[in-house]
């Protein structure tokens, strides 16, 4: 060991100052290169909303035929067959009778850039609102990122509960000539019913249900309009506690659907799915 150390010392003594300068410059260059281009690989959880190719139109939600192919446990592999991403949860429901949304929770191996403080997969940065393309074993799709690690802090997203009043208008069926819904729909939602997502989070809780006879407009023999109670249809009003989040002064439910008067609240309970319309934001 002493012999080796002596050989190293003799070699250093033979170095010209210019040689030492070049060696030092090389070490500094390698250090800078490592810091500038260092990338860490980490497993992170993201949430995406599945879309069609053209997100500019109302049919941006996935086709109904593709939804059964989105399976929890399905994996995406790289060229060497290693697992890159795994679907851990699938949630699909209709925000209105005509509009379906599908969200996926995905665990993925991402590359972390410490200089920019961002993660990336497939050569694309994982950013809020970024569209990413996935090719799992059962399906190919595009998804918009709606949640990623560290999102809450820069966007100042605050979770809270919002109480609203909502009315079930025609049960989503426009063929009724009067307001209200059939009695079997009116009685299907009860106080205490909850809407729960695939992760066990309560999205909505029914605090109160008010059911009264719906009004039918009839005409008397002398041509006067008269509002009378309909014998079959009911007006149903709900008081609902929503799990919401506030972002840039706006309140959202069910991820990023606005809480506003006139918007519908999808209530997919154990008995029925209805879409009452928000009539009042209580608090």
Secondary structure, 3 states (H helix, E strand, C coil): CHHHHHHHHHHHHHCCHHHHHHHHHHHHHHHHHHHHHCEEEEEEEEEEEEECCCCCCHHHECCHHHHCCCCCCCEEECCCCCEEEEEEEEEEEEEECCEEEEEEEEEEEEEEECCCCEEEECCEECCCCCEEEEECCCCEEEEEEEECCCHHHHHCCEEEEEEEEEEECHHHCCCCCCCCEEHHHHCCCCCCCEEECCCCCEEEEEEEEEEEEEEEEEECCCCCEEEEEEEEEEEEEEEEEEEEEEECCEEEECCCEECCCCCEEEEECCCCEEEEEEEEECC
